[in-house]
Amino acid sequence: MKEEIKAYNNVLELIGNTPLIKLNKITQKMKGNYFAKVEAFNPGHSTKDRIALYIIEEAEKKGILKPGDTIIETTSGNTGFSIAMVSIIKGYDCILAVSSKSSADKIDMLKTMGAKVYVCPAHVSADDPRSYYEIAKKIHSEIKGSVYINQYFNELNIDAHYQSTGPEIWEQTAGKITHLIACSGTGGTISGTARFLKEQNPNIRVIGIDAYGSVLQKYHQTKEFDANEIYPYRIEGLGKNLIPTATDFNIIDKFEKVTDESSAHTARELAKTEGLFVGYTSGAAMQGIKQLEEEGEFDENSNIVVIFPDHGSRYMSKIYNDEWMSQQGFFDSETAEIQQIEYIK
Ligand SMILES: Cc1ncc(COP(=O)(O)O)c(C=O)c1O
């Protein structure tokens, strides 16, 4: 019998079908069964691979994108990396406007992946001409044959997760999922995944994780945009200072807010307890679960699925750096970790 070579045609074929991994130690004292959908297993190490591939292929199908065209996006890093990766394989130019809050590692990675990067000030309002939204719009208007992905206001962001993340979780849990917990930034992940899951079982509870300093929770509760809610925070990719149309607020049952400090410590705890080296918002999602459990959200029969959006390697100069943690005031006498490194001279 002739043996076939077992190889993927390119890296894009590895997008999606990420594993669902049971959480054991960090949840030991908590009611319910906990499972993490670990999106770092995507080839671009984040959930954003799904939307980059889906949105670009939809544009190709509609004849909007032709070889050699330019793809533009605003991104805290992950979406940019995924778009740059897809652009390389498919032969597009990639221009990214990123927030100055993004880690230096993320910006260097985007450059490595061949993207042209504009770094824009983080603490200006969304309609300020220097904001990364306005810069991206301006570049888009200046380059003929360019496509602006616009993930915060693109319905295809929701569709990408409706078509992939939702069905995968339904299948992996054999339809036994009772709760979906996901960070909300653009809202694409939670909205698309929840839309599919609630179509299968409308009783599934859907809870979004938001940051203190973001307007999402208040908007969900009151339908009012309250600018007083806005102040700078450190978690990248979660919460927002505007209302994204890629968030379906009606499908989300509630939002839980988490702090920068507790999320950073919980991300470190995930590494030490479960061996899962995941990003800052994964720590935030797990921190949200801890709070929800204390509030009595779960019981013994709950099957809770949490989405961990990206990999820990993107935060080496931030939450996984002791100096950074100290500078933020996140290490005090109680929380400071025992020194694990000894230098032999
Ligand atoms: C690290 C990280 N976590 C969470 C999210 C939130 O996902 P979504 O934009 O689908 O709501 C993002 C996206 O912005 C992200 O980059």
The ligand as an SDF file (V2000), in Angstrom:
LIG
                    3D

 16 16  0  0  0  0  0  0  0  0999 V2000
   -6.4850   38.8670   24.6950 C   0  0  0  0  0  0  0  0  0  0  0  0
   -7.9110   39.0840   24.3570 C   0  0  0  0  0  0  0  0  0  0  0  0
   -8.8420   38.6240   25.1900 N   0  0  0  0  0  0  0  0  0  0  0  0
  -10.1530   38.8160   24.9620 C   0  0  0  0  0  0  0  0  0  0  0  0
  -10.6010   39.4920   23.8510 C   0  0  0  0  0  0  0  0  0  0  0  0
  -12.0760   39.7110   23.6840 C   0  0  0  0  0  0  0  0  0  0  0  0
  -12.6420   38.9690   22.6250 O   0  0  0  0  0  0  0  0  0  0  0  0
  -13.7690   39.6450   21.7630 P   0  0  0  0  0  0  0  0  0  0  0  0
  -13.1550   40.8160   21.0660 O   0  0  0  0  0  0  0  0  0  0  0  0
  -14.2180   38.5760   20.8060 O   0  0  0  0  0  0  0  0  0  0  0  0
  -14.8590   40.0930   22.6730 O   0  0  0  0  0  0  0  0  0  0  0  0
   -9.6560   39.9860   22.9410 C   0  0  0  0  0  0  0  0  0  0  0  0
  -10.0790   40.7500   21.7610 C   0  0  0  0  0  0  0  0  0  0  0  0
  -10.0740   41.9140   21.6240 O   0  0  0  0  0  0  0  0  0  0  0  0
   -8.2800   39.7840   23.1950 C   0  0  0  0  0  0  0  0  0  0  0  0
   -7.3340   40.2410   22.3610 O   0  0  0  0  0  0  0  0  0  0  0  0
  1  2  1  0
  2  3  1  0
  2 15  2  0
  3  4  2  0
  4  5  1  0
  5  6  1  0
  5 12  2  0
  6  7  1  0
  7  8  1  0
  8  9  2  0
  8 10  1  0
  8 11  1  0
 12 13  1  0
 12 15  1  0
 13 14  2  0
 15 16  1  0
M  END
$$$$
